[in-house]
Amino acid sequence: MTQDAHDPERASSPSPEEEESSKRVSSEDLASTFLRETEVIEESVEDGQKIRRKGIYLLPNLFTTSALFSGFFAVVAGINGDFTAAAVAIFIAMVLDGLDGRVARMTNTQSAFGAEYDSLADMISFGMAPALVAFTWILQDIGKTGWVVAFLYVACAALRLARFNVQIGSTDKKWFIGLPSPSAAALIAASVWTFHSFDADALGFKLLMLFMVAAAGVLMVSNIRYYSFKDFDFKKPVPFVVLLAVVLGFVMISVEPSAMLLLLFGVYVLSGPVLAVMRKAKPKS
């Protein structure tokens, strides 16, 4: 009788190769289980048939992630007192936010996941970031009123995005109902970028920013219509003077970007109330 037969415990113990193989199989099972349980599965209707699609589209979501990063960076820069970088980051987030949807449509990679992800990223970049940057710059000096107004802006941005999501497809694409959150964020960012180098202790700047943040928030949830530019056809020929005006606009923005962007978005923000008053004042035929 051999020694292994006299030692049942040793005879039944697995060899090092068997232990390694068992660990590898266990690791593979764990990885496959993790991938299966975290997979995104969407149901859509195409040609009258319900289709289940696994995974997400990478390209448009990369732009959304970049916009989200820019919004988060704006918050960090504002906390560190670098308000120029914070404002520029919000404008970069605006550009990236405008690209992700267009890229998705051009590459036919629209998805419900991408729409929800984009909305959450917008909440950070155009809701939280502008309010916190304005608060860390000057609104915190006003005390309770400052953070209450900053919260008002954040809450209105969330309500604006939620309303926009449920109204997709049921409103005229030519108009936005309420001030778009990127435009509201641009107004706040341009104001901080333009005025932060001035005497921030002056009461006038504090009251001005208090009013602008509150007004931008209220306009986002209002029923005032803003032109969306979605019906503008870039494929149609335009007069030469239009291209000349575009070139002149780029030159003016490059000379004094903060002031010109503040003027540009300030005019857009005011255009909604002005047109609403004009429509009210216009006699009915």
C-alpha positions as CSV (number, residue, x, y, z in Angstrom):
1,M,0.0,0.0,0.0
2,T,1.5,3.4,-1.0
3,Q,2.0,6.4,1.2
4,D,-0.9,8.3,-0.6
5,A,-3.3,5.5,0.2
6,H,-2.3,5.8,3.9
7,D,-2.8,9.7,3.7
8,P,-6.4,10.3,2.3
9,E,-6.2,14.1,3.0
10,R,-3.2,14.5,0.9
11,A,-4.5,12.2,-1.9
12,S,-7.7,14.3,-2.2
13,S,-6.0,17.7,-2.2
14,P,-5.7,19.4,-5.7
15,S,-2.4,19.9,-7.3
16,P,-1.0,23.5,-7.8
17,E,-2.0,23.3,-11.5
18,E,-5.5,22.4,-10.6
19,E,-5.7,25.2,-8.1
20,E,-4.5,27.7,-10.7
21,S,-7.0,26.4,-13.2
22,S,-9.8,26.7,-10.7
23,K,-8.8,30.3,-9.8
24,R,-8.7,31.2,-13.5
25,V,-12.2,29.8,-14.1
26,S,-13.5,31.6,-11.0
27,S,-12.0,34.9,-12.2
28,E,-13.5,34.4,-15.7
29,D,-16.9,33.7,-14.2
30,L,-16.7,36.8,-12.0
31,A,-15.7,39.0,-15.0
32,S,-18.4,37.6,-17.2
33,T,-21.0,38.0,-14.5
34,F,-19.9,41.6,-13.9
35,L,-20.1,42.4,-17.7
36,R,-23.5,40.7,-18.0
37,E,-25.0,42.5,-14.9
38,T,-23.7,45.9,-15.9
39,E,-24.5,45.8,-19.6
40,V,-26.8,48.5,-20.9
41,I,-29.8,47.0,-22.8
42,E,-32.2,49.2,-24.7
43,E,-35.5,48.4,-26.4
44,S,-36.4,50.3,-29.5
45,V,-38.9,50.0,-32.3
46,E,-37.5,49.9,-35.8
47,D,-39.7,49.2,-38.9
48,G,-42.5,48.2,-36.6
49,Q,-40.5,45.6,-34.8
50,K,-39.2,45.7,-31.2
51,I,-35.4,45.4,-31.1
52,R,-33.2,44.8,-28.0
53,R,-29.8,46.4,-28.4
54,K,-26.8,45.8,-26.0
55,G,-24.1,48.2,-25.3
56,I,-23.7,52.0,-25.9
57,Y,-22.3,54.1,-28.7
58,L,-18.9,55.3,-27.9
59,L,-18.4,58.4,-30.1
60,P,-21.3,60.7,-29.1
61,N,-20.8,59.7,-25.4
62,L,-17.2,60.7,-25.6
63,F,-18.3,64.2,-26.4
64,T,-20.8,64.1,-23.6
65,T,-18.2,62.9,-21.2
66,S,-15.8,65.7,-22.3
67,A,-18.6,68.3,-21.7
68,L,-19.2,66.8,-18.3
69,F,-15.5,67.0,-17.5
70,S,-15.4,70.7,-18.6
71,G,-18.3,71.4,-16.2
72,F,-16.7,69.7,-13.3
73,F,-13.4,71.5,-14.1
74,A,-15.2,74.8,-14.0
75,V,-16.4,74.0,-10.5
76,V,-12.9,73.1,-9.3
77,A,-11.4,76.2,-11.0
78,G,-14.0,78.4,-9.3
79,I,-13.2,77.0,-5.9
80,N,-9.5,77.6,-6.5
81,G,-10.2,81.2,-7.5
82,D,-9.3,80.8,-11.2
83,F,-12.5,82.4,-12.6
84,T,-11.2,82.9,-16.1
85,A,-10.5,79.2,-16.5
86,A,-13.9,78.4,-14.9
87,A,-15.7,80.6,-17.4
88,V,-13.8,79.3,-20.4
89,A,-14.5,75.7,-19.3
90,I,-18.2,76.4,-19.3
91,F,-18.0,77.7,-22.8
92,I,-16.0,74.6,-23.9
93,A,-18.8,72.5,-22.3
94,M,-21.3,74.4,-24.5
95,V,-19.3,73.6,-27.7
96,L,-19.0,69.9,-26.8
97,D,-22.7,69.7,-25.8
98,G,-23.6,71.1,-29.2
99,L,-21.5,68.5,-30.9
100,D,-22.6,65.3,-29.2
101,G,-26.1,65.4,-30.6
102,R,-25.0,66.4,-34.1
103,V,-22.4,63.6,-34.1
104,A,-25.0,61.1,-33.0
105,R,-27.4,62.2,-35.8
106,M,-24.7,62.2,-38.4
107,T,-23.4,58.7,-37.5
108,N,-26.9,57.4,-36.7
109,T,-25.9,56.5,-33.1
110,Q,-28.8,58.1,-31.2
111,S,-29.9,56.2,-28.1
112,A,-32.0,56.7,-25.0
113,F,-28.9,56.1,-22.9
114,G,-27.1,59.0,-24.7
115,A,-30.1,61.3,-24.3
116,E,-30.3,60.6,-20.5
117,Y,-26.5,60.9,-20.1
118,D,-26.5,64.2,-22.0
119,S,-29.2,65.6,-19.8
120,L,-27.3,64.7,-16.6
121,A,-24.1,66.2,-18.0
122,D,-26.0,69.4,-18.8
123,M,-27.2,69.6,-15.2
124,I,-23.6,69.6,-14.1
125,S,-22.2,71.9,-16.8
126,F,-25.0,74.4,-17.1
127,G,-26.8,74.0,-13.8
128,M,-24.3,73.4,-10.9
129,A,-21.2,74.8,-12.5
130,P,-22.4,78.4,-13.3
131,A,-24.2,78.7,-9.9
132,L,-21.1,77.5,-7.9
133,V,-18.7,79.7,-9.9
134,A,-20.9,82.8,-9.3
135,F,-21.3,81.8,-5.7
136,T,-17.6,81.3,-5.0
137,W,-16.8,84.6,-6.8
138,I,-19.2,87.1,-5.3
139,L,-22.5,85.7,-4.1
140,Q,-21.0,84.2,-1.0
141,D,-20.3,87.7,0.2
142,I,-24.0,88.4,0.3
143,G,-24.7,85.7,2.9
144,K,-27.9,83.7,2.9
145,T,-29.4,85.5,0.0
146,G,-26.4,84.6,-2.1
147,W,-26.7,80.8,-1.7
148,V,-30.5,80.9,-1.9
149,V,-30.3,82.6,-5.3
150,A,-27.6,80.2,-6.4
151,F,-29.8,77.3,-5.4
152,L,-32.7,78.9,-7.2
153,Y,-30.7,78.9,-10.4
154,V,-29.7,75.2,-9.9
155,A,-33.3,74.2,-9.2
156,C,-34.6,76.1,-12.3
157,A,-32.0,74.4,-14.5
158,A,-33.1,71.0,-13.3
159,L,-36.7,71.9,-13.9
160,R,-35.9,73.3,-17.3
161,L,-34.0,70.1,-18.4
162,A,-36.8,67.9,-17.1
163,R,-39.5,69.9,-18.9
164,F,-37.4,69.9,-22.1
165,N,-37.0,66.1,-22.0
166,V,-40.7,65.4,-21.7
167,Q,-41.6,68.0,-24.4
168,I,-39.3,66.6,-27.1
169,G,-41.4,66.0,-30.3
170,S,-44.4,67.9,-29.0
171,T,-43.2,71.5,-29.5
172,D,-42.2,73.7,-32.5
173,K,-38.5,73.0,-33.2
174,K,-38.1,76.6,-34.3
175,W,-38.5,77.8,-30.7
176,F,-37.3,76.9,-27.2
177,I,-39.9,77.2,-24.4
178,G,-37.9,79.1,-21.8
179,L,-34.3,80.2,-21.9
180,P,-32.0,77.2,-22.9
181,S,-29.8,76.2,-20.0
182,P,-26.5,76.5,-22.1
183,S,-27.4,80.1,-22.9
184,A,-28.2,80.9,-19.2
185,A,-24.9,79.3,-18.2
186,A,-23.1,81.4,-20.9
187,L,-24.6,84.6,-19.5
188,I,-23.4,83.8,-16.0
189,A,-19.9,82.6,-17.2
190,A,-19.4,85.6,-19.4
191,S,-20.4,88.0,-16.6
192,V,-18.0,86.3,-14.2
193,W,-15.2,86.4,-16.8
194,T,-15.8,90.0,-17.6
195,F,-16.3,91.5,-14.1
196,H,-14.1,89.3,-11.8
197,S,-11.1,91.6,-12.4
198,F,-13.0,94.6,-11.2
199,D,-13.6,95.6,-7.6
200,A,-15.7,92.7,-6.5
201,D,-16.3,94.3,-3.1
202,A,-18.5,97.0,-4.7
203,L,-22.1,96.6,-3.8
204,G,-23.2,97.3,-7.4
205,F,-21.4,94.1,-8.7
206,K,-23.0,92.0,-5.9
207,L,-26.5,93.2,-6.7
208,L,-25.9,92.9,-10.4
209,M,-24.8,89.3,-10.2
210,L,-27.6,88.5,-7.8
211,F,-30.1,89.8,-10.3
212,M,-28.5,88.1,-13.3
213,V,-28.4,84.7,-11.6
214,A,-31.9,85.0,-10.4
215,A,-33.3,86.3,-13.7
216,A,-31.5,83.6,-15.7
217,G,-33.0,80.9,-13.5
218,V,-36.5,82.3,-13.7
219,L,-36.3,82.7,-17.5
220,M,-35.3,79.1,-17.9
221,V,-38.6,77.9,-16.4
222,S,-40.7,80.6,-18.0
223,N,-43.0,80.1,-21.0
224,I,-41.1,82.8,-23.0
225,R,-40.1,81.6,-26.4
226,Y,-36.5,81.8,-27.7
227,Y,-35.4,81.3,-31.2
228,S,-33.7,77.9,-31.5
229,F,-31.9,78.4,-34.9
230,K,-32.7,74.8,-35.7
231,D,-34.5,75.8,-38.9
232,F,-31.5,77.7,-40.2
233,D,-30.3,75.9,-43.4
234,F,-26.5,76.1,-43.7
235,K,-26.7,74.4,-47.1
236,K,-28.5,77.3,-48.7
237,P,-26.5,80.1,-50.4
238,V,-26.3,83.4,-48.5
239,P,-25.3,86.9,-49.5
240,F,-21.6,87.7,-49.3
241,V,-22.2,90.3,-46.6
242,V,-23.3,87.5,-44.3
243,L,-19.9,85.8,-44.4
244,L,-18.3,89.2,-44.0
245,A,-20.4,89.7,-40.8
246,V,-19.3,86.3,-39.5
247,V,-15.7,87.1,-40.0
248,L,-16.1,90.5,-38.3
249,G,-17.8,88.8,-35.4
250,F,-14.9,86.4,-35.0
251,V,-12.5,89.3,-35.1
252,M,-14.4,91.3,-32.4
253,I,-14.7,88.2,-30.1
254,S,-11.0,87.5,-30.4
255,V,-10.1,91.1,-29.4
256,E,-12.2,91.1,-26.2
257,P,-13.7,87.6,-25.9
258,S,-15.3,88.0,-22.4
259,A,-17.0,91.3,-23.1
260,M,-18.2,90.3,-26.6
261,L,-19.6,87.0,-25.4
262,L,-21.4,88.8,-22.6
263,L,-22.9,91.2,-25.1
264,L,-23.8,88.4,-27.5
265,F,-25.6,86.2,-24.9
266,G,-27.0,89.2,-23.1
267,V,-28.8,90.2,-26.4
268,Y,-30.1,86.7,-26.8
269,V,-31.4,86.5,-23.2
270,L,-33.1,89.8,-23.7
271,S,-34.6,88.9,-27.1
272,G,-37.1,86.5,-25.5
273,P,-38.8,89.1,-23.2
274,V,-38.6,91.8,-25.8
275,L,-40.2,89.7,-28.5
276,A,-42.9,88.6,-26.0
277,V,-43.7,92.2,-25.2
278,M,-43.9,93.1,-28.9
279,R,-46.2,90.2,-29.5
280,K,-48.5,91.3,-26.7
281,A,-48.4,94.9,-27.9
282,K,-49.2,94.0,-31.5
283,P,-52.9,94.6,-32.2
284,K,-54.8,91.6,-33.2
285,S,-56.2,91.6,-36.7
